[in-house]
Structure formats: structure tokens, C-alpha cells
């Protein structure tokens, strides 16, 4: 009887453990085929849905989208395990999130990226700059740095060469020969206010969301490695089969063919994806 009682208890415990398995885990974390991804407004998830999702579905994956109003909410959900991955950020943003939010996010593959550009409603070339011009730049750390790097490329300012280009701030400008007035502001607010400035630096996702023709950029940035967009997961999932399959889909011949047919100048495609 004692043996029978122990066997019954063991069986009940096994059932309880199975019943407590996470709902998103149809299989183990390594083998699961139902994946949730975070979506915020921008071109990167749209590209994923049009070009990569079909590849994964052919392999038997089921993809479920969760919409967020901004990238911070998206990353918070990813960090807390509510979603499995997103394709909305570059390395610099992920690193800033990890530092400020005690996060544990890692990139697993680069993806095509829309470069930041210099735009104007009043001028058509960098040579049109005049003394005292007012220039809008994004106010978040990673994009502020890329904006000043772009303005240095335009020949308007000179940055401290001892400071890494990916971390420069306005205080790192050592030469401002046109006495430019810089207005640092939320990226989302720059396109509607474009008429208020002589020039403005607008990042790729904002260009897309605002419906701006990227070919109207006066100058585009040379994308630094840490500003290339990435597939991002929690560190504990980076070696799972599903994470590797997502990365492989972006490197596949099918995806390369899609980009050849559909890239009309919006996208910078990393060399390893070409």
C-alpha cells in the first residue's frame, strides 16, 4: 500500500509540473514552434512580416504579433519574457536599454537598415548652410551621436577625435564654423516641425513613419556597425533552434532575392546579407 501511495503521489506531481508549463511553450524553449514578436511603428517589422515570416512559416513556425506603442515597451516585454524577439533596434539602443533597465537583451543577426538622413524644407544641398542656421537633431543618446557624425560628414562641424563617434555629444564639437544652433528634440516631433528649421537629421524609422521620400535626403549617414538594426532576443534564448532559424532566414537566398526585387533605395543591406 505504501508503494502504491508513493506511486500515486509521484504521478500527481508530474501532472502538476506539466500543468504549470508556460502557455507559450508548446515544446521546450529550445524546440518551440509558436513564437511571439513585438511590433512598434516602423519599417523593420513590416519587412520581417513580408519577407522573413513566410520563410519561417514554411519551416513550421507559427508567428504571433504583439503591438506596442513604442520601443521601450517592446523591449520591456521582451526582457520580461512576454515576447520572444523583436527587430526594431540597433546594438546601441539595446545596450542603452540593458544599462538603464537592467536588461539582458542580445542581438543575434544584423538586418537591413534605413539610414538617417539630413533633410530640409528650405534647402537642397549642404552648401546652402548659412551662419547661424538652426538644425534639429534627435535627443536620445545613440541617435544624437549619429546626428552629429552626419553633420561632421557634411563638413559643418568637427568632433573631438578622441571621443568614439558612436558616443559623441554636442559638448564634443570642437569646431562649429557656421555657428549652428542645435535643437535636440524627440525624433517623432522633428518631421512635423521641419519648416521651423533650416535642416534636420531624421532617423530611418522616423523617415518611414512620416512618409518622407528617402531620396529627398540631402545627405545620408555612413552607418556605423553599432547602428545597424538587429534581431534581438533575451540572452538565455540566443542559442535556441528557433533563434538560429530566425537569423538564418535573414541570411537565406530567398530573403536576398526579396531584397533585390524590393529595395528601391530605402534600405542599407549589410554585406553579410547580400
N, C-alpha and C positions, 0 to 999 in steps of 0.2 A: 504494500500500500504506500509506504514511504517513497519507493522508487517511482510509483505511478504519480504521486503528488508532485515530486520534483520534475518529472517529465512534463506534467501539465503546466506548472509554473514557467518552465523554460519556453514552452510553446507560446504561452500568453505574452511573455516578454518579447519574443521575436516578432509577434504580430504588432505589439505596441511600437517597437522600433520602426517597423516598416510604415506604420501609420503616421509616424512623425516625420517622414521624409519630406523635404521641401517640395511644394507643389510644382515648381519649375523644373524639377529633376525627374524626367520620365525614366532616365537611366542614371548612371553615376555622373559626377561632374565632368569626368573625362570623356564619357561616351554620349552624353545627352544630345538630342537632336532638335529640341524645341528651344529656340534662342530668342531673347528679348533684347532689342536695341533701342537706344534713346535717340529721339529726333528733336532738334531745335530748328528754327527757321534758317535756311541757308542751302547752298548748292550741294554740300557734301553728302548728306543723307539722300538727297534726290538722286545723285549719281549712284550711290550704293543700291538704291531701290531699282533703278533702271538697268544697271549693268552687272552688279555683283549678286544681288539677291536671287535672280534666276539661275545663276550658276550653282549656288548653294542649294536651291530647291531641287535641282536635278540630282543632287547628291543625297537627297532625302531629308534635308533640314526643313523645319517649319519656323518661319520668322514672324515674331510679333513686335509691333511698334508701340512705343510709349512716347507720347508727345510731352515736351517741356517748353516752357516759355523762354528759357534762357539756358546757357551752357552750364552755369553754376548749379542749377537744379539737376541738370542732366548728369553732371559729374558726381554730385552728391548721391544720387540714386545708384549710380554705378559703383561708387565706393561702398555703399551700404548693401550691395548685392541684389538690389531690386531689378536691375537690368544686367545684361551680360557684357555689352560692349557699346561703344559709340564711335562715330567717325567725324567728329565736329571740331577737333582741336589739334594744335601743333605741340611739339615737345615742350616749348617754353611755357605754354599755358598749363599743361599737365604738371610740370614741375612747380609752378607757382601755386597750383591747387594743392598739391601734396604738402607744400610748406605751410600754407595758410590754413588748410582744413585738416591737417594730419591725415592726408590721404595716402593711398597705396596703389596708385594707378601707373601702368606702364604701357608704352607704345609697342606694337608688335609688327607693324608694317607701315611704310610710307604710302600715301595715296596722292592722286593728282590734287593740285592746289591752285587756287586763284590768287595771283599776285596782288599785293597792294599797289595802288597807283596814285599819281598826282593828277588831280582834276581841277578844273576851273570853269566858272560860268562867264568869265570875263576875258580870259587869255587863252592863247593856243600854243604857246611854246615857253620853255624855261627862260628864254632870252627876254621875255616880256616882264620879268621881275623888275620892280622899281623900289627905290629907297622907301623904307617904312611900310612895306607890304605886310598884310595880315594873313597869316597861314594857320589853318585849323589842323590839329593833329589829334589822334586818339589819346585818351588819358589813362588807359590800362597799361601796366608796365611793359609787357612784351611787345605790344603794338606801338607804344610810344617810341621804343628803341628802333623799331623797323622804320618808323616815320622819319626820324632824324637821320637814319642811314640813307634813306631815299633822298632827303634834302641835301645831304652831302654829295650823293651821286649827281644831283642836279647842278652842283657847283656853287650853291648858295651859302653853305656853311662849311666849317671844318671842325671835326670832332677830335677830342683828345685821343691820340693813337695808343695811349697806354691803357685805355678802357676798352674792354671787349665790346664789339659792335652790337652784340645782342643784349647788352645791358645799359647802353648809354641813356643819359637823361639830358634835359635841357641844360643843366649845370655843367655838362661835359662839352658844350660848344665853346671852342676856343677862338673861333673867328666867325663873325656874323657881318659880312661886309655890306649887306643891304639893310642892316638894322631892322631885320624882320621881327615883327611882333607875333609870337606864337600863342595860340589859344588852344589849350589842351581841354578836350571835352569828350563826352561819351560818344563812341563810334556811331551809335544809332542816330544821334542827333546831328551828325555832320551833313548828310545829303540834303535834308530839308532846309538847312541853313547855308547851302553852298553860295547863294547870291550875296551873303553877308561878308564873304571873304574873297581875297584875291586868288588864293589857291587853297586846296585842302588835300590831305592824304586820307584816302579811303581804303580800308582793307577789303580783301576779296569777297568775303561772305556778305559784307555790307553793300558792296557794289552790286552783287547779285540780288539781294533782297530789295534794294532801292530801284531795281530795274534800269540801272545805268548801263549803257553800252560800254563794255570794257575797252573797245577800240578807240574810245574818245579820251583815254588816258594820255596826258601829255608825256608822262614818263612812268615806267613800271619798275618795281624793285628787282634787284637780283636776290632771289630768295635764298636766305641763309639756311643751312641744314636744320637748325632747331626750329625753323618756322614752316617747314614742310608739314602738311597735315598728316595725321596718323590714325590707324585703327588702335583704339585704346581699350584695355581690359584691366581687371584687378590683377595684381602680381601673381596671386595664387592660381590664376587661370591661364597664365601665358603659355604653359606647355601642354594644355589640353588639346585633344584632337580637333575639337571644334574651332578653337582659336587658330590653330595652324591651318585649318581648311579655309577660314576667312582670309587669312594672309595669302594663302596660295591662290585664291580666286582673283585677287588683285594682280597677281603675277601671271595669270593664265593667258594663253593665246587668245581665248575668247574675249577676255577683257581688253587686251591690246587691240584686237580688231575693232571692238566697240569704240575705243578712243580714237582710232584712226578715222573712223567714219563720222564721229560726232563732235570732235574737238575743232571748233571754228575759231580758236584763238583765246577762248576763256581760260583754258587750263594750262598750267605748267605741269608737265608729266616728268617725275623723277626718272633719271636714266635707267635705273634698275627695273622700271615698269615698261620700258619702251621695247 
